[in-house]
Amino acid sequence: MAEKITAINPQLLVWARESTAQQLRSFLQAPLTEQKKIQKKEDAFEYWRDRFYSIGVYVFKNAFKDNSVSGFCIYDEEFPVICINNSLAFSRQIFTLFHEIYHLIIKTSGVDLLDDRGIFLSHNFDSSKERLCNSFAGAFLVPDDDFTKVASGKKLTDNFVQDLSNLYGVSMEVIWRKCLDRNWISDDYYNSKRDEINQEYFRYTEIEKQKKKDSRGDCYNTQASYKGQHYMELAFSKYYSKKISLLQLADYMNMKISSLQGLASRKGWGEV
């Protein structure tokens, strides 16, 4: 099912990350021009989720209890999966998608940490892999040649960096990192910006938690967000074709039977 992922030839040297990114973009059939057209980061996440599904990778979400973890992946030759922390900003979720997809390309499982500065201080094998995953995510989402054309010679104000983050559908941290890699800013300046952004992530998380607490949320929308449209349709199609029982469907969806009935009714899928 994930034969396209395993067909990619991962170039483990950082200088070759662009060629691996180009291979993946070709497999995903996701040209940069299409990426730039997406205005909302929430829509961008779902766009990439759908593209990952097209090459056999399911993407799930959940609200992790530990917000120091952005996401993780489990490598499997047939059914590789990625799970994303839904509590974080969509820009971070998108970056984590591509961090984890590189783990799958090099046939490893992995975890993406929100504050991963430790990987730049360590020289062990695991830290090296994490640096490569970060480097690949940045190279895919913000290709070097295109970034140079757009940003070279410009004044690096917060507003300009925000505009670039919106253009590529990434966080401001990714843009600042690109600037650091080109020696346009110092390490100290980058770290100060990174700290500001991480604080913003946690403020965003607390605001979202309070919103959910106040509204109590919508269990149907929550499950749709967590499981993804393709997974939901697959699970219900197996039930309607009598390949799984109602109890199994409830287990696969992690929902009560009464909630399954409500979800099916809302989607117009028929009786449960």
DAPE-V422592 format. One record per pair of residues at least 12 apart in sequence whose C-alpha atoms are under 10 Angstrom apart, sorted by sequence separation. I is the first residue (numbers start at 1). J is the second residue. D is the distance in whole Angstrom. If there is no record, write none. Layout:
# DAPE-V422592
i=<I/I>
j=<J/J>
d=<D/D>
This chain:
# DAPE-V422592
i=<8/35/71/72/84/99/100/119/160/161/163/237/260/8/10/34/35/46/60/70/71/72/83/84/99/151/159/161/162/176/177/235/236/9/10/59/70/71/82/83/116/117/150/158/161/162/176/177/235/236/246/258/8/9/69/70/71/82/96/97/116/160/161/176/235/257/7/8/69/70/82/84/96/110/177/236/7/30/68/70/71/83/95/96/113/147/173/176/177/232/235/236/5/30/57/67/70/82/96/112/116/158/161/173/176/235/4/5/8/57/64/66/67/69/70/81/82/110/111/4/7/28/64/65/67/68/81/110/156/173/174/232/30/57/58/59/60/61/62/63/64/66/67/71/80/82/108/112/147/172/173/231/232/5/28/29/56/57/58/59/60/61/62/63/64/65/70/71/82/92/112/142/172/173/231/4/5/28/56/57/58/59/60/61/62/63/64/70/73/81/106/110/142/156/173/249/4/27/28/56/57/58/59/60/61/62/63/64/71/72/73/80/151/173/236/27/28/29/56/57/58/59/60/61/62/63/70/71/72/75/142/143/172/173/227/25/28/29/60/61/70/71/73/74/75/88/103/142/171/227/246/27/28/69/70/72/73/77/80/82/85/102/103/106/141/142/151/152/226/227/27/53/71/72/73/75/76/80/81/82/83/84/102/105/141/142/147/151/156/236/52/71/72/73/74/75/80/82/103/104/141/156/224/240/52/73/74/75/77/100/102/103/148/152/223/240/24/72/73/75/76/99/102/147/148/153/223/240/61/75/76/99/101/102/138/142/147/152/223/237/240/49/74/75/76/99/100/102/103/141/142/236/239/74/75/99/100/102/144/148/236/73/74/75/98/99/101/102/139/143/158/220/73/74/98/99/100/101/138/142/219/233/236/72/73/74/96/98/99/100/137/138/59/72/73/96/98/99/71/72/73/95/98/99/135/138/139/220/224/71/72/97/98/134/138/219/220/223/70/71/72/95/96/98/99/69/70/71/95/98/135/220/221/69/70/71/94/95/98/135/219/220/46/57/68/69/70/219/220/45/49/52/68/69/70/95/44/45/48/52/67/68/69/95/220/5/42/43/44/45/57/67/68/69/94/220/41/42/45/46/49/67/68/41/42/45/48/52/2/4/5/40/41/44/45/48/2/4/5/40/41/42/1/2/3/4/5/41/42/45/1/2/3/4/41/1/2/1/2/1/2/6/5/6/2/3/91/95/117/2/3/5/91/94/95/1/2/94/95/1/2/21/24/91/92/93/94/1/2/24/91/92/93/1/90/91/92/95/115/90/91/92/115/21/24/90/91/92/20/89/91/92/91/115/114/20/114/10/11/12/10/11/5/9/10/5/8/9/10/6/7/8/5/6/5/6/4/5/6/2/5/36/35/32/32/92/32/91/32/89/90/89/88/89/32/87/88/17/21/25/87/88/89/12/17/20/21/24/25/88/89/12/14/18/21/22/23/87/88/14/17/18/21/22/87/88/13/14/17/20/21/86/87/89/12/15/16/17/18/19/20/21/88/11/12/14/17/18/19/22/87/14/17/18/21/87/16/17/12/41/44/45/14/18/41/44/17/18/40/41/43/44/18/39/40/41/42/38/39/41/38/39/40/41/36/37/38/39/41/36/37/38/35/36/37/35/36/35/67/68/33/67/32/67/86/86/85/84/83/83/63/62/61/62/61/60/61/62/63/60/61/62/60/61/62/60/61/59/60/61/59/60/58/59/58/59/60/58/59/58/53/53/50/53/46/49/50/49/50/49/46/46>
j=<20/47/83/84/96/111/112/131/172/173/175/249/272/21/23/47/48/59/73/83/84/85/96/97/112/164/172/174/175/189/190/248/249/23/24/73/84/85/96/97/130/131/164/172/175/176/190/191/249/250/260/272/23/24/84/85/86/97/111/112/131/175/176/191/250/272/23/24/85/86/98/100/112/126/193/252/24/47/85/87/88/100/112/113/130/164/190/193/194/249/252/253/23/48/75/85/88/100/114/130/134/176/179/191/194/253/23/24/27/76/83/85/86/88/89/100/101/129/130/24/27/48/84/85/87/88/101/130/176/193/194/252/51/78/79/80/81/82/83/84/85/87/88/92/101/103/129/133/168/193/194/252/253/27/50/51/78/79/80/81/82/83/84/85/86/87/92/93/104/114/134/164/194/195/253/27/28/51/79/80/81/82/83/84/85/86/87/93/96/104/129/133/165/179/196/272/28/51/52/80/81/82/83/84/85/86/87/88/95/96/97/104/175/197/260/52/53/54/81/82/83/84/85/86/87/88/95/96/97/100/167/168/197/198/252/51/54/55/86/87/96/97/99/100/101/114/129/168/197/253/272/54/55/96/97/99/100/104/107/109/112/129/130/133/168/169/178/179/253/254/55/81/99/100/101/103/104/108/109/110/111/112/130/133/169/170/175/179/184/264/81/100/101/102/103/104/109/111/132/133/170/185/253/269/82/103/104/105/107/130/132/133/178/182/253/270/55/103/104/106/107/130/133/178/179/184/254/271/93/107/108/131/133/134/170/174/179/184/255/269/272/82/107/108/109/132/133/135/136/174/175/269/272/108/109/133/134/136/178/182/270/108/109/110/133/134/136/137/174/178/193/255/109/110/134/135/136/137/174/178/255/269/272/109/110/111/133/135/136/137/174/175/97/110/111/134/136/137/110/111/112/134/137/138/174/177/178/259/263/111/112/137/138/174/178/259/260/263/111/112/113/136/137/139/140/111/112/113/137/140/177/262/263/112/113/114/137/138/141/178/262/263/90/101/112/113/114/263/264/90/94/97/113/114/115/140/90/91/94/98/113/114/115/141/266/52/89/90/91/92/104/114/115/116/141/267/89/90/93/94/97/115/116/90/91/94/97/101/52/54/55/90/91/94/95/98/53/55/56/91/92/93/53/54/55/56/57/93/94/97/54/55/56/57/94/55/56/56/57/57/58/77/77/78/76/77/165/169/191/77/78/80/166/169/170/77/78/170/171/78/79/98/101/168/169/170/171/79/80/102/169/170/171/80/169/170/171/174/194/170/171/172/195/102/105/171/172/173/102/171/173/174/174/198/198/105/201/102/105/106/105/106/101/105/106/102/105/106/107/104/105/106/104/105/105/106/105/106/107/104/107/141/141/140/141/201/142/201/143/200/201/201/201/202/146/201/202/132/136/140/202/203/204/128/133/136/137/140/141/204/205/129/131/135/138/139/140/204/205/132/135/136/139/140/205/206/132/133/136/139/140/205/206/208/132/135/136/137/138/139/140/141/208/132/133/135/138/139/140/143/208/136/139/140/143/209/139/140/136/165/168/169/139/143/166/169/143/144/166/167/169/170/145/166/167/168/169/166/167/169/167/168/169/170/166/167/168/169/171/167/168/169/167/168/169/168/169/169/201/202/168/202/168/205/225/226/226/226/226/227/209/222/222/223/223/223/224/225/226/224/225/226/225/226/227/226/227/226/227/228/227/228/227/228/228/230/231/230/231/231/228/230/228/231/225/228/229/229/230/230/228/229>
d=<7/9/6/7/7/9/7/7/10/9/10/10/7/10/9/10/9/10/10/9/4/9/9/7/7/8/10/10/8/9/7/9/7/8/10/9/6/5/9/8/9/10/8/9/6/10/6/9/6/10/9/9/7/10/9/5/9/7/9/9/9/10/7/9/9/8/9/7/7/8/10/9/7/9/10/10/10/9/10/9/10/9/10/9/10/9/8/8/9/10/7/9/10/9/10/8/7/7/9/8/10/10/10/10/8/8/10/8/9/10/10/9/10/10/10/9/8/9/9/9/10/9/9/9/7/10/9/8/9/7/9/9/8/9/8/9/8/8/7/8/6/10/8/10/9/10/9/9/9/9/6/9/7/8/9/8/8/7/7/6/6/5/6/5/7/9/8/8/9/8/9/9/9/9/9/7/10/6/7/6/5/5/5/5/5/5/7/7/10/9/9/10/9/9/9/10/9/9/7/8/6/6/6/6/6/5/5/9/10/8/9/7/10/7/9/10/9/9/9/7/9/7/9/6/8/9/9/6/9/10/10/9/8/9/10/10/7/10/9/9/6/8/9/9/10/9/8/6/9/8/8/9/7/10/9/9/6/9/9/9/10/9/8/10/7/9/10/9/10/10/7/10/9/6/8/8/8/10/9/10/10/9/9/10/8/8/9/9/9/8/10/8/10/10/9/6/9/10/9/10/7/9/10/9/10/7/8/9/8/9/8/7/9/10/8/9/10/9/8/9/8/8/6/8/10/10/8/9/9/6/9/9/8/9/9/8/10/9/8/9/8/10/9/6/9/9/7/10/10/9/8/8/9/7/5/5/9/7/8/9/10/8/5/8/8/6/9/8/10/10/10/10/5/7/8/8/10/9/6/8/9/9/9/7/5/9/9/10/7/9/9/9/8/6/7/9/7/5/9/4/9/8/5/9/10/8/9/8/9/6/6/8/8/10/8/8/9/9/8/5/9/10/8/10/10/7/5/7/6/8/10/8/9/6/5/9/9/8/8/10/10/6/10/9/9/5/5/9/10/7/9/9/6/6/9/10/8/8/8/10/9/5/8/8/9/10/9/9/9/10/9/8/7/10/9/10/9/6/7/9/8/10/9/6/8/6/8/9/10/9/7/9/6/8/9/9/9/6/8/10/10/9/10/9/8/8/9/9/9/9/10/6/8/10/8/7/4/5/7/8/10/8/9/10/9/8/9/9/9/7/8/9/9/8/7/8/6/7/8/5/7/10/9/10/10/9/9/7/7/10/7/7/10/9/9/5/6/8/9/8/5/10/9/9/9/9/9/9/9/9/10/9/9/8/8/9/9/8/10/8/6/9/9/8/6/9/7/9/10/8/9/9/7/6/6/8/9/9/8/10/9/10/9/9/8/9/9/10/9/9/10/6/6/9/9/9/8/8/7/8/9/10/7/10/10/8/8/8/10/7/8/9/9/10/10/9/10/8/6/7/7/8/7/7/6/10/8/10/6/9/5/9/9/10/7/10/9/9/10/9/9/9/9/10/10/7/10/6/10/9/8/8/7/7/8/8/10/8/10/10/10/9/10/7/8/7/10/8/8/10/10/9/10/7/10/9/9/9/8/6/8/9/8/8/8/8/9/8/9/6/9/8/8/6/9/7/7/8/10/10/10/8/9/9/9/8/10/9/9/10/10/9/10/9/9/10/10/9/9/10/7/6/8/4/9/5/7/9/5/8/8/7/9/7/8/10/9/8/9/8/10/8/9/9/9/8/9/10/8/10/8/9>
